[in-house]
Amino acid sequence: MTKASGRTDRSRPVLDEVSKAIIEELQQDGRRSYAAIGKVVGLSEAAVRQRVQRLVDHGVMQVVAVTDPLELGFSRQALIGIRATGDLEPVADALVAMEEVDYVVLAAGSFDILAEVVAESDEHLLEIVTKRIRAIPGVLSTETFVYLKLRKQTYSWGVR
């Protein structure tokens, strides 16, 4: 398994038009039944189930409930821009291991790494940033962008 994604290192399957159509159906409604998807793409329910499982196993997609943490009782959500030195992978691995971190990317630009954090309070966010993230070897500095209101969050960008 890869550390960052939790998926296996198997080679990615070639996505044919049917697999792409299945993905698009699930992007529109992740609760859509395999039978309903099968009618659209021309496969049996069992064949759709197998394809979805293979896509999940290969890390091509996940089927999850996407929530707004601020609506679920968490009072703070923030994006942390991190400047680091040396190999970025150990820094990213340390961030991935933190329960409060739900998103980590290596980036080009002003920051080397971007991490999204969900915290229970301002004090909790302060502790995460100052005592845990800044304590990771290789971290030079951080900049915190606190989310005030979620206006758009979508994962339906289709397939190519």
DSSP file (Angstrom, degrees, kcal/mol; ACC not computed):
  #  RESIDUE AA STRUCTURE BP1 BP2  ACC     N-H-->O    O-->H-N    N-H-->O    O-->H-N    TCO  KAPPA ALPHA  PHI   PSI    X-CA   Y-CA   Z-CA
    1    1 A M              0   0    0      0, 0.0     2,-0.3     0, 0.0     7,-0.3   0.000 360.0 360.0 360.0 145.3    0.0    0.0    0.0
    2    2 A T     >  -     0   0    0      5,-2.9     4,-1.8     1,-0.1     5,-0.1  -0.639 360.0-132.8 -82.1 146.3    1.1    3.5   -0.6
    3    3 A K  T  4 S+     0   0    0     -2,-0.3    -1,-0.1     1,-0.2     0, 0.0   0.903  99.2  46.9 -66.4 -41.6    1.4    5.6    2.6
    4    4 A A  T  4 S+     0   0    0      1,-0.2    -1,-0.2     2,-0.0   100,-0.1   0.894 125.1  23.4 -72.9 -40.0   -0.4    8.7    1.2
    5    5 A S  T  4 S-     0   0    0      2,-0.2    -2,-0.2     3,-0.0    -1,-0.2   0.696  88.0-130.9-104.5 -19.8   -3.5    7.1   -0.4
    6    6 A G     <  +     0   0    0     -4,-1.8     2,-0.2     1,-0.3    -3,-0.1   0.548  66.5 125.7  79.0   6.0   -3.9    3.7    1.3
    7    7 A R        -     0   0    0      1,-0.1    -5,-2.9    -5,-0.1    -1,-0.3  -0.569  65.8 -99.3 -97.3 163.5   -4.2    2.1   -2.1
    8    8 A T        -     0   0    0     49,-0.8    -1,-0.1    -7,-0.3    -6,-0.0  -0.319  26.5-120.5 -75.4 162.4   -2.2   -0.8   -3.4
    9    9 A D        +     0   0    0     -2,-0.0    -1,-0.1     2,-0.0     3,-0.1   0.252  66.4 132.8 -89.3  13.1    0.7   -0.3   -5.8
   10   10 A R  S    S-     0   0    0     47,-0.2     2,-0.1     1,-0.1    -3,-0.0  -0.237  70.1 -90.5 -59.2 154.0   -0.9   -2.4   -8.5
   11   11 A S        -     0   0    0      1,-0.1    -1,-0.1     0, 0.0    -3,-0.0  -0.379  48.7-102.5 -67.0 147.4   -0.8   -0.8  -11.9
   12   12 A R        -     0   0    0     -3,-0.1    -1,-0.1     1,-0.1     2,-0.1  -0.424  36.2-114.7 -70.7 141.1   -3.8    1.3  -12.7
   13   13 A P        -     0   0    0      0, 0.0     2,-0.4     0, 0.0    -1,-0.1  -0.432  30.6-105.6 -72.2 151.5   -6.3   -0.2  -15.0
   14   14 A V        -     0   0    0     -2,-0.1     2,-0.8     1,-0.1     5,-0.1  -0.657  36.6-129.3 -73.7 129.0   -6.9    1.3  -18.4
   15   15 A L        -     0   0    0     -2,-0.4     2,-0.1     4,-0.1    -1,-0.1  -0.729  25.7-166.1 -87.5 110.8  -10.2    3.2  -18.2
   16   16 A D     >  -     0   0    0     -2,-0.8     4,-2.2     1,-0.1     5,-0.2  -0.314  40.5 -93.1 -83.4 177.1  -12.5    2.2  -21.1
   17   17 A E  H  > S+     0   0    0      1,-0.2     4,-2.1     2,-0.2     5,-0.1   0.829 125.0  54.5 -63.5 -32.8  -15.6    4.2  -21.9
   18   18 A V  H  > S+     0   0    0      2,-0.2     4,-2.3     1,-0.2    -1,-0.2   0.932 109.0  46.9 -67.7 -45.2  -17.8    1.9  -19.7
   19   19 A S  H  > S+     0   0    0      1,-0.2     4,-2.4     2,-0.2    -2,-0.2   0.905 112.3  51.0 -62.2 -40.8  -15.6    2.4  -16.6
   20   20 A K  H  X S+     0   0    0     -4,-2.2     4,-2.5     1,-0.2    -1,-0.2   0.900 109.3  50.7 -62.3 -40.5  -15.6    6.2  -17.3
   21   21 A A  H  X S+     0   0    0     -4,-2.1     4,-2.2     2,-0.2    -2,-0.2   0.888 109.1  51.4 -65.8 -38.3  -19.4    6.2  -17.6
   22   22 A I  H  X S+     0   0    0     -4,-2.3     4,-2.2     2,-0.2    -2,-0.2   0.932 110.2  49.2 -62.0 -45.8  -19.7    4.3  -14.3
   23   23 A I  H  X S+     0   0    0     -4,-2.4     4,-2.3     1,-0.2    -2,-0.2   0.925 110.4  50.3 -59.8 -45.7  -17.5    6.9  -12.6
   24   24 A E  H  X S+     0   0    0     -4,-2.5     4,-1.7     1,-0.2    -1,-0.2   0.887 108.7  52.2 -62.1 -38.9  -19.5    9.7  -14.0
   25   25 A E  H  X S+     0   0    0     -4,-2.2     4,-1.8     1,-0.2    -1,-0.2   0.917 112.2  45.6 -62.1 -43.0  -22.8    8.1  -12.8
   26   26 A L  H  < S+     0   0    0     -4,-2.2    -2,-0.2     1,-0.2    -1,-0.2   0.809 107.5  57.7 -72.3 -29.6  -21.3    7.8   -9.3
   27   27 A Q  H  < S+     0   0    0     -4,-2.3     3,-0.3     1,-0.2    -1,-0.2   0.869 108.6  47.1 -66.2 -34.4  -20.0   11.4   -9.4
   28   28 A Q  H  < S-     0   0    0     -4,-1.7     2,-0.2     1,-0.3    -2,-0.2   0.883 138.5  -0.7 -71.6 -39.1  -23.5   12.6  -10.0
   29   29 A D    ><  -     0   0    0     -4,-1.8     3,-1.9    -5,-0.1    -1,-0.3  -0.759  58.1-165.1-156.6 102.6  -25.0   10.4   -7.2
   30   30 A G  T 3  S+     0   0    0      1,-0.3    -4,-0.1    -3,-0.3    -3,-0.1   0.584  92.2  58.5 -66.4  -9.8  -22.7    8.1   -5.1
   31   31 A R  T 3  S+     0   0    0     -5,-0.1    -1,-0.3     2,-0.1    -5,-0.1   0.406  74.2 127.5 -98.0   0.6  -25.8    6.3   -3.8
   32   32 A R    <   -     0   0    0     -3,-1.9    -3,-0.0    -7,-0.2     2,-0.0  -0.330  65.2-112.5 -60.0 136.3  -27.0    5.3   -7.3
   33   33 A S     >  -     0   0    0      1,-0.1     4,-2.4     4,-0.0     5,-0.2  -0.306  12.4-122.6 -71.8 153.6  -27.6    1.5   -7.4
   34   34 A Y  H  > S+     0   0    0      1,-0.2     4,-2.7     2,-0.2     5,-0.1   0.853 114.4  55.8 -62.3 -34.4  -25.5   -0.8   -9.4
   35   35 A A  H  > S+     0   0    0      2,-0.2     4,-1.8     1,-0.2    -1,-0.2   0.924 108.3  46.5 -63.8 -44.4  -28.7   -1.9  -11.2
   36   36 A A  H  > S+     0   0    0      2,-0.2     4,-1.4     1,-0.2    -2,-0.2   0.903 114.2  47.7 -65.6 -40.7  -29.5    1.6  -12.2
   37   37 A I  H  X S+     0   0    0     -4,-2.4     4,-2.5     1,-0.2     5,-0.3   0.919 107.8  56.8 -64.0 -42.6  -25.9    2.3  -13.4
   38   38 A G  H  X>S+     0   0    0     -4,-2.7     4,-1.9     1,-0.2     5,-1.6   0.876 103.3  53.5 -56.8 -39.9  -26.0   -1.0  -15.3
   39   39 A K  H  <5S+     0   0    0     -4,-1.8    -1,-0.2     1,-0.2    -2,-0.2   0.881 111.9  45.6 -62.9 -38.0  -29.0    0.1  -17.3
   40   40 A V  H  <5S+     0   0    0     -4,-1.4    -2,-0.2    -3,-0.3    -1,-0.2   0.900 122.2  34.5 -72.1 -41.3  -27.3    3.3  -18.3
   41   41 A V  H  <5S-     0   0    0     -4,-2.5    -2,-0.2     2,-0.1    -1,-0.2   0.522 109.9-113.2 -97.2  -6.2  -23.9    1.7  -19.2
   42   42 A G  T  <5S+     0   0    0     -4,-1.9     2,-0.3     1,-0.3    -3,-0.2   0.811  74.8 115.5  82.7  30.6  -25.3   -1.6  -20.6
   43   43 A L      < -     0   0    0     -5,-1.6    -1,-0.3    -6,-0.2    -2,-0.1  -0.856  67.3-101.0-125.1 162.9  -23.9   -4.0  -18.0
   44   44 A S     >  -     0   0    0     -2,-0.3     4,-2.2     1,-0.1     5,-0.2  -0.349  37.2-108.3 -73.0 163.1  -25.5   -6.3  -15.4
   45   45 A E  H  > S+     0   0    0      1,-0.2     4,-2.5     2,-0.2     5,-0.1   0.908 121.3  51.2 -57.4 -43.8  -25.6   -5.3  -11.8
   46   46 A A  H  > S+     0   0    0      1,-0.2     4,-2.3     2,-0.2    -1,-0.2   0.887 108.4  50.7 -63.5 -40.0  -22.9   -7.9  -10.9
   47   47 A A  H  > S+     0   0    0      2,-0.2     4,-2.2     1,-0.2    -1,-0.2   0.894 111.1  48.4 -66.7 -39.2  -20.6   -6.6  -13.7
   48   48 A V  H  X S+     0   0    0     -4,-2.2     4,-2.9     2,-0.2     5,-0.2   0.933 110.1  52.2 -64.4 -45.1  -21.0   -3.0  -12.4
   49   49 A R  H  X S+     0   0    0     -4,-2.5     4,-2.4     1,-0.2    -2,-0.2   0.917 110.8  48.0 -56.6 -45.0  -20.3   -4.1   -8.9
   50   50 A Q  H  X S+     0   0    0     -4,-2.3     4,-2.3     2,-0.2    -1,-0.2   0.908 112.5  48.1 -63.9 -42.6  -17.1   -5.9  -10.0
   51   51 A R  H  X S+     0   0    0     -4,-2.2     4,-2.5     2,-0.2    -2,-0.2   0.923 111.7  49.5 -65.7 -43.1  -15.9   -2.9  -12.0
   52   52 A V  H  X S+     0   0    0     -4,-2.9     4,-2.4     1,-0.2    -2,-0.2   0.931 111.4  49.5 -61.1 -45.1  -16.6   -0.5   -9.1
   53   53 A Q  H  X S+     0   0    0     -4,-2.4     4,-3.0    -5,-0.2    -1,-0.2   0.902 111.1  49.4 -61.3 -40.8  -14.7   -2.8   -6.7
   54   54 A R  H  X S+     0   0    0     -4,-2.3     4,-1.9     2,-0.2     6,-0.2   0.901 110.7  50.0 -65.4 -40.4  -11.7   -3.0   -9.2
   55   55 A L  H  <>S+     0   0    0     -4,-2.5     5,-2.2     2,-0.2     6,-1.0   0.888 114.1  45.3 -64.5 -39.5  -11.7    0.9   -9.5
   56   56 A V  H ><5S+     0   0    0     -4,-2.4     3,-1.7     4,-0.2    -2,-0.2   0.936 111.5  52.1 -67.5 -47.3  -11.7    1.3   -5.7
   57   57 A D  H 3<5S+     0   0    0     -4,-3.0   -49,-0.8     1,-0.3    -2,-0.2   0.828 110.4  48.9 -59.1 -33.3   -9.0   -1.4   -5.3
   58   58 A H  T 3<5S-     0   0    0     -4,-1.9    -1,-0.3    -5,-0.2    -2,-0.2   0.373 114.9-115.2 -90.6   4.9   -6.8    0.3   -7.8
   59   59 A G  T < 5S+     0   0    0     -3,-1.7    -3,-0.2     2,-0.2    -2,-0.1   0.654  79.1 126.4  74.9  14.6   -7.2    3.7   -6.1
   60   60 A V  S   <S-     0   0    0     -5,-2.2     2,-0.3    -6,-0.2    -4,-0.2   0.855  79.5  -6.0 -72.0 -34.3   -9.0    5.2   -9.1
   61   61 A M        -     0   0    0     -6,-1.0     2,-0.3    -9,-0.1    -2,-0.2  -0.967  55.6-146.5-153.2 166.5  -11.9    6.4   -7.0
   62   62 A Q        -     0   0    0     -2,-0.3     2,-0.6    -3,-0.1    -6,-0.0  -0.962  13.4-143.4-130.8 150.1  -13.5    6.2   -3.5
   63   63 A V        +     0   0    0     -2,-0.3     2,-0.3     2,-0.0   -36,-0.0  -0.949  44.2 142.8-115.3 109.8  -17.2    6.2   -2.7
   64   64 A V        -     0   0    0     -2,-0.6     2,-0.6     0, 0.0   -34,-0.1  -0.900  55.2-102.3-140.7 164.0  -17.6    8.3    0.5
   65   65 A A        -     0   0    0     -2,-0.3     2,-0.5   -35,-0.0    -2,-0.0  -0.841  35.2-148.2 -88.7 124.6  -20.0   10.8    2.1
   66   66 A V        -     0   0    0     -2,-0.6     2,-0.3    87,-0.0    87,-0.0  -0.838  23.5-179.5 -96.5 126.8  -18.7   14.3    1.8
   67   67 A T        -     0   0    0     -2,-0.5     3,-0.1     5,-0.0     5,-0.0  -0.748  35.4-118.2-122.3 167.5  -19.6   16.5    4.7
   68   68 A D    >>  -     0   0    0     -2,-0.3     3,-1.9     1,-0.1     4,-0.6  -0.928  23.5-157.2-102.5 105.6  -19.1   20.1    5.9
   69   69 A P  G >4>S+     0   0    0      0, 0.0     5,-1.9     0, 0.0     3,-1.1   0.814  90.9  61.5 -55.0 -32.5  -17.2   19.7    9.2
   70   70 A L  G >45S+     0   0    0      1,-0.3     3,-0.5     2,-0.2     7,-0.0   0.780 104.2  49.5 -66.6 -25.0  -18.4   23.1   10.3
   71   71 A E  G <45S+     0   0    0     -3,-1.9    -1,-0.3     1,-0.2     4,-0.1   0.546 105.1  60.2 -86.3  -8.8  -22.0   21.8   10.2
   72   72 A L  G <<5S-     0   0    0     -3,-1.1    -1,-0.2    -4,-0.6    -2,-0.2   0.229 127.3 -86.2-105.3  12.5  -21.0   18.7   12.1
   73   73 A G  T < 5S+     0   0    0     -3,-0.5     2,-0.5     1,-0.4    -3,-0.2   0.378  88.8 125.7 102.2  -5.5  -19.8   20.4   15.3
   74   74 A F      < -     0   0    0     -5,-1.9    -1,-0.4     1,-0.1    46,-0.2  -0.758  44.6-160.1 -83.7 131.1  -16.2   21.1   14.4
   75   75 A S        +     0   0    0     -2,-0.5     2,-0.4    45,-0.4    45,-0.2   0.650  66.9  44.7 -91.1 -13.1  -15.6   24.8   14.9
   76   76 A R  E     +A  119   0A   0     43,-2.0    43,-3.4    -7,-0.1     2,-0.4  -0.991  48.4 170.2-138.2 134.8  -12.5   25.2   12.8
   77   77 A Q  E     +A  118   0A   0     70,-0.4    70,-3.4    -2,-0.4     2,-0.3  -0.995  20.6 168.8-133.6 136.3  -11.4   24.1    9.4
   78   78 A A  E     -AB 117 146A   0     39,-2.4    39,-3.1    -2,-0.4     2,-0.5  -0.988  34.7-130.8-148.9 153.6   -8.2   25.5    7.9
   79   79 A L  E     -AB 116 145A   0     66,-2.5    66,-2.9    -2,-0.3     2,-0.6  -0.931  26.2-154.4-102.4 129.0   -5.7   25.1    5.1
   80   80 A I  E     -AB 115 144A   0     35,-3.4    35,-2.1    -2,-0.5     2,-0.5  -0.925   1.5-154.4-109.3 119.1   -2.1   25.1    6.3
   81   81 A G  E     -AB 114 143A   0     62,-3.3    62,-2.2    -2,-0.6     2,-0.5  -0.816  18.0-163.3 -89.1 128.9    0.6   26.2    3.8
   82   82 A I  E     -AB 113 142A   0     31,-3.0    30,-2.0    -2,-0.5    31,-1.9  -0.953  14.6-160.0-122.3 128.4    3.9   24.7    4.8
   83   83 A R  E     + B   0 141A   0     58,-2.7    57,-3.0    -2,-0.5    58,-1.6  -0.911  26.2 173.9-101.2 132.3    7.4   25.6    3.7
   84   84 A A  E     - B   0 139A   0     -2,-0.5     2,-0.3    55,-0.3    55,-0.2  -0.866  24.4-136.7-136.5 166.7    9.9   22.8    4.2
   85   85 A T        +     0   0    0     53,-2.3     2,-0.1    -2,-0.3    -2,-0.0  -0.907  64.7   3.2-123.3 153.4   13.5   22.0    3.5
   86   86 A G  S    S+     0   0    0     -2,-0.3     2,-0.3     2,-0.0    -2,-0.1  -0.359 116.2   5.9  76.2-155.4   15.0   18.7    2.3
   87   87 A D     >  -     0   0    0      1,-0.2     4,-0.6    -2,-0.1    -2,-0.1  -0.480  60.1-160.2 -67.1 123.3   13.0   15.7    1.3
   88   88 A L  H  > S+     0   0    0     -2,-0.3     4,-2.8     1,-0.2     5,-0.2   0.730  76.6  78.1 -78.7 -22.8    9.2   16.6    1.4
   89   89 A E  H  > S+     0   0    0      1,-0.2     4,-2.9     2,-0.2     5,-0.2   0.904  92.5  48.5 -59.0 -46.3    8.0   13.0    1.6
   90   90 A P  H  > S+     0   0    0      0, 0.0     4,-1.9     0, 0.0    -1,-0.2   0.879 113.2  49.2 -62.6 -34.7    8.8   12.5    5.4
   91   91 A V  H  X S+     0   0    0     -4,-0.6     4,-1.9     2,-0.2    -2,-0.2   0.943 112.9  46.6 -66.5 -46.8    7.1   15.7    6.2
   92   92 A A  H  X S+     0   0    0     -4,-2.8     4,-2.7     1,-0.2    -1,-0.2   0.899 110.5  53.6 -61.4 -40.9    4.0   14.7    4.1
   93   93 A D  H  X S+     0   0    0     -4,-2.9     4,-1.6    -5,-0.2    -1,-0.2   0.891 107.2  51.2 -61.5 -39.8    4.0   11.3    5.8
   94   94 A A  H  < S+     0   0    0     -4,-1.9     4,-0.4     2,-0.2    -1,-0.2   0.883 111.8  47.3 -65.1 -38.2    3.9   12.9    9.2
   95   95 A L  H >< S+     0   0    0     -4,-1.9     3,-1.6     1,-0.2     6,-0.3   0.919 108.2  54.6 -67.5 -44.2    1.0   15.1    8.2
   96   96 A V  H 3< S+     0   0    0     -4,-2.7    -1,-0.2     1,-0.3    -2,-0.2   0.845 103.3  58.1 -57.7 -34.7   -0.9   12.1    6.7
   97   97 A A  T 3< S+     0   0    0     -4,-1.6     2,-0.4    -5,-0.2    -1,-0.3   0.632  84.2  98.9 -73.1 -13.7   -0.5   10.3   10.0
   98   98 A M    X   -     0   0    0     -3,-1.6     3,-1.2    -4,-0.4    -3,-0.0  -0.631  69.2-144.9 -80.6 127.9   -2.3   13.1   11.9
   99   99 A E  T 3  S+     0   0    0     -2,-0.4    -1,-0.1     1,-0.3    -4,-0.0   0.840  97.7  54.5 -58.8 -36.4   -6.0   12.3   12.6
  100  100 A E  T 3  S+     0   0    0     17,-0.1    18,-2.4     2,-0.0     2,-0.5   0.629  89.8  88.2 -76.9 -13.5   -7.1   15.9   12.1
  101  101 A V  E <   +C  117   0A   0     -3,-1.2    16,-0.2    -6,-0.3     3,-0.1  -0.765  45.3 169.2 -90.7 124.1   -5.5   16.3    8.7
  102  102 A D  E     +     0   0A   0     14,-2.2     2,-0.3    -2,-0.5    15,-0.1   0.448  64.1  33.5-113.1  -1.7   -7.8   15.2    5.9
  103  103 A Y  E     +C  116   0A   0     13,-0.9    13,-2.3    -8,-0.1     2,-0.4  -0.948  56.9 175.2-157.2 129.6   -5.9   16.4    2.8
  104  104 A V  E     +C  115   0A   0     -2,-0.3     2,-0.4    11,-0.2    11,-0.2  -0.989   5.9 170.1-140.1 128.7   -2.2   16.7    2.0
  105  105 A V  E     -C  114   0A   0      9,-2.4     9,-2.5    -2,-0.4     2,-0.4  -0.997  32.2-130.1-135.8 143.6   -0.6   17.7   -1.3
  106  106 A L  E     -C  113   0A   0     -2,-0.4     2,-0.3     7,-0.2     7,-0.3  -0.769  42.8-169.2 -82.9 136.5    2.9   18.5   -2.4
  107  107 A A        -     0   0    0      5,-3.1     2,-0.4    -2,-0.4    -2,-0.0  -0.829  26.9-131.9-131.9 163.1    2.7   21.8   -4.3
  108  108 A A  S    S+     0   0    0     -2,-0.3     2,-0.4     2,-0.0     3,-0.1  -0.924  72.7  41.2-110.0 141.8    4.6   24.2   -6.4
  109  109 A G  S    S-     0   0    0     -2,-0.4    -2,-0.1     1,-0.1     0, 0.0  -0.957 115.7 -12.2 127.6-145.9    4.6   27.8   -5.6
  110  110 A S  S    S+     0   0    0     -2,-0.4     2,-0.4     2,-0.0    -1,-0.1   0.768 127.5  46.5 -66.3 -26.9    4.8   29.7   -2.3
  111  111 A F        -     0   0    0     -3,-0.1   -28,-0.2     1,-0.1     3,-0.1  -0.904  62.3-154.7-120.6 147.0    4.3   26.5   -0.2
  112  112 A D  S    S+     0   0    0    -30,-2.0    -5,-3.1    -2,-0.4     2,-0.3   0.805  86.3  20.6 -83.3 -32.9    5.9   23.1   -0.5
  113  113 A I  E     -AC  82 106A   0    -31,-1.9   -31,-3.0    -7,-0.3     2,-0.4  -0.993  62.6-158.2-138.9 141.5    2.9   21.3    1.1
  114  114 A L  E     -AC  81 105A   0     -9,-2.5    -9,-2.4    -2,-0.3     2,-0.4  -0.986  15.3-178.0-118.5 133.2   -0.7   22.2    1.6
  115  115 A A  E     -AC  80 104A   0    -35,-2.1   -35,-3.4    -2,-0.4     2,-0.4  -0.997  17.9-144.9-133.5 132.4   -2.6   20.4    4.4
  116  116 A E  E     -AC  79 103A   0    -13,-2.3   -14,-2.2    -2,-0.4   -13,-0.9  -0.831  21.2-166.5 -96.9 134.9   -6.3   20.7    5.3
  117  117 A V  E     -AC  78 101A   0    -39,-3.1   -39,-2.4    -2,-0.4     2,-0.5  -0.946  15.0-158.0-125.5 139.1   -7.1   20.4    9.0
  118  118 A V  E     -A   77   0A   0    -18,-2.4     2,-0.3    -2,-0.4   -41,-0.2  -0.983  22.7-177.7-115.1 125.3  -10.4   20.0   10.9
  119  119 A A  E     -A   76   0A   0    -43,-3.4   -43,-2.0    -2,-0.5   -44,-0.3  -0.885  34.2-136.7-127.3 154.6  -10.2   21.1   14.5
  120  120 A E  S    S-     0   0    0     -2,-0.3   -45,-0.4   -46,-0.2     2,-0.3   0.709  85.5  -8.6 -79.9 -21.5  -12.7   21.1   17.5
  121  121 A S  S  > S-     0   0    0    -47,-0.1     4,-2.4   -46,-0.1     5,-0.2  -0.962  75.1 -92.7-162.7 171.7  -11.8   24.6   18.6
  122  122 A D  H  > S+     0   0    0     -2,-0.3     4,-2.6     1,-0.2     5,-0.2   0.897 125.7  52.7 -61.4 -39.8   -9.4   27.5   18.1
  123  123 A E  H  > S+     0   0    0      2,-0.2     4,-2.2     1,-0.2    -1,-0.2   0.897 108.5  49.7 -63.3 -40.5   -7.2   26.1   20.9
  124  124 A H  H  > S+     0   0    0      2,-0.2     4,-2.4     1,-0.2    -2,-0.2   0.923 111.3  48.7 -64.3 -44.8   -7.1   22.7   19.2
  125  125 A L  H  X S+     0   0    0     -4,-2.4     4,-2.5     1,-0.2     5,-0.2   0.916 110.6  51.7 -60.7 -43.4   -6.1   24.3   15.9
  126  126 A L  H  X S+     0   0    0     -4,-2.6     4,-2.8     1,-0.2     5,-0.5   0.909 110.4  48.4 -59.1 -43.5   -3.4   26.3   17.7
  127  127 A E  H  X>S+     0   0    0     -4,-2.2     4,-1.7     2,-0.2     5,-0.9   0.901 110.8  50.9 -64.3 -42.3   -2.0   23.1   19.2
  128  128 A I  I  X>S+     0   0    0     -4,-2.4     5,-3.0     3,-0.2     4,-0.7   0.936 118.3  37.5 -60.7 -47.3   -2.0   21.3   15.9
  129  129 A V  I  <>S+     0   0    0     -4,-2.5     5,-2.2     3,-0.2    -2,-0.2   0.958 125.7  33.1 -72.3 -51.4   -0.1   24.1   14.1
  130  130 A T  I  <5S+     0   0    0     -4,-2.8    -3,-0.2    -5,-0.2    -2,-0.2   0.860 129.3  28.9 -81.1 -35.5    2.3   25.2   16.8
  131  131 A K  I  <5S+     0   0    0     -4,-1.7    -3,-0.2    -5,-0.5    -1,-0.2   0.711 132.2  23.7-100.0 -21.8    3.1   22.0   18.7
  132  132 A R  I  <<S+     0   0    0     -5,-0.9     4,-0.4    -4,-0.7    -3,-0.2   0.829 124.3  36.7-112.8 -53.0    2.6   19.3   16.1
  133  133 A I  I > <S+     0   0    0     -5,-3.0     3,-1.6     1,-0.2    -4,-0.2   0.957 120.0  46.8 -69.7 -48.1    3.0   20.6   12.5
  134  134 A R  T 3 <S+     0   0    0     -5,-2.2    -1,-0.2     1,-0.3    -4,-0.1   0.698 107.0  61.0 -67.5 -16.6    5.8   23.0   13.3
  135  135 A A  T 3  S+     0   0    0     -6,-0.2    -1,-0.3     2,-0.1    -2,-0.2   0.548  77.3 109.5 -84.6  -8.4    7.6   20.3   15.3
  136  136 A I  S X  S-     0   0    0     -3,-1.6     3,-2.1    -4,-0.4   -45,-0.1  -0.527  82.9-107.5 -69.2 128.2    7.9   18.0   12.3
  137  137 A P  T 3  S+     0   0    0      0, 0.0     3,-0.1     0, 0.0    -1,-0.1  -0.337 105.5  27.5 -56.9 132.1   11.6   17.9   11.2
  138  138 A G  T 3  S+     0   0    0      1,-0.3   -53,-2.3    -4,-0.1     2,-0.5   0.147  85.1 127.0 101.1 -18.0   12.1   19.8    8.0
  139  139 A V  E <   +B   84   0A   0     -3,-2.1    -1,-0.3   -55,-0.2   -55,-0.3  -0.623  29.0 175.1 -76.0 123.8    9.2   22.3    8.5
  140  140 A L  E     -     0   0A   0    -57,-3.0     2,-0.3    -2,-0.5   -56,-0.2   0.845  61.0 -20.1 -93.9 -44.3   10.5   25.8    8.2
  141  141 A S  E     -B   83   0A   0    -58,-1.6   -58,-2.7     2,-0.0    -1,-0.4  -0.985  53.7-147.6-160.9 163.2    7.3   27.8    8.5
  142  142 A T  E     -B   82   0A   0     -2,-0.3     2,-0.4   -60,-0.2   -60,-0.2  -0.948   1.0-160.4-134.4 156.3    3.5   27.6    8.2
  143  143 A E  E     -B   81   0A   0    -62,-2.2   -62,-3.3    -2,-0.3     2,-0.5  -0.983  17.0-148.5-136.2 128.9    0.7   29.9    7.2
  144  144 A T  E     -B   80   0A   0     -2,-0.4     2,-0.6   -64,-0.2   -64,-0.2  -0.837   9.4-167.3-106.1 130.7   -2.8   29.2    8.3
  145  145 A F  E     -B   79   0A   0    -66,-2.9   -66,-2.5    -2,-0.5     2,-0.3  -0.929  16.3-152.1-115.2 103.2   -5.9   30.0    6.3
  146  146 A V  E     -B   78   0A   0     -2,-0.6     2,-0.4   -68,-0.2   -68,-0.3  -0.599  14.2-128.1 -79.8 130.9   -9.0   29.6    8.4
  147  147 A Y        +     0   0    0    -70,-3.4   -70,-0.4    -2,-0.3     3,-0.1  -0.645  25.9 179.7 -78.6 130.6  -12.2   28.8    6.6
  148  148 A L        -     0   0    0     -2,-0.4     2,-0.3     1,-0.3    -1,-0.2   0.789  69.2  -1.1 -98.3 -37.5  -15.1   31.1    7.4
  149  149 A K        -     0   0    0      0, 0.0     2,-0.5     0, 0.0    -1,-0.3  -0.933  65.1-128.8-157.7 130.0  -17.8   29.6    5.2
  150  150 A L        +     0   0    0     -2,-0.3     3,-0.1     1,-0.2   -82,-0.0  -0.703  31.6 167.1 -80.0 121.9  -17.9   26.8    2.7
  151  151 A R        +     0   0    0     -2,-0.5     2,-0.3     1,-0.3    -1,-0.2   0.711  63.8  10.6-107.5 -29.6  -19.4   28.0   -0.5
  152  152 A K        +     0   0    0      2,-0.0    -1,-0.3     0, 0.0     2,-0.3  -0.966  52.0 163.7-154.6 135.2  -18.6   25.3   -3.0
  153  153 A Q        +     0   0    0     -2,-0.3     2,-0.3    -3,-0.1   -87,-0.0  -0.843  20.2 158.2-150.4 111.2  -17.3   21.7   -2.7
  154  154 A T        -     0   0    0     -2,-0.3     3,-0.1     1,-0.1    -2,-0.0  -0.966  29.6-176.8-138.0 151.3  -17.7   19.4   -5.7
  155  155 A Y        +     0   0    0     -2,-0.3     2,-0.5  -128,-0.2     3,-0.2   0.045  58.6 105.2-130.7  23.1  -16.1   16.3   -7.0
  156  156 A S        +     0   0    0      1,-0.2     3,-0.1  -128,-0.1    -1,-0.1  -0.406  29.4 133.0-105.8  56.0  -18.0   15.9  -10.2
  157  157 A W        -     0   0    0     -2,-0.5    -1,-0.2     1,-0.3  -133,-0.1   0.399  59.7-134.5 -86.9   4.1  -15.3   17.1  -12.7
  158  158 A G        -     0   0    0     -3,-0.2     2,-0.3  -135,-0.1    -1,-0.3  -0.286  24.1 -75.7  79.4-165.9  -16.0   14.1  -15.0
  159  159 A V              0   0    0     -3,-0.1  -139,-0.0     1,-0.1    -3,-0.0  -0.910 360.0 360.0-133.1 159.7  -13.4   11.9  -16.6
  160  160 A R              0   0    0     -2,-0.3    -1,-0.1     0, 0.0    -2,-0.0   0.341 360.0 360.0-119.0 360.0  -11.0   12.3  -19.5
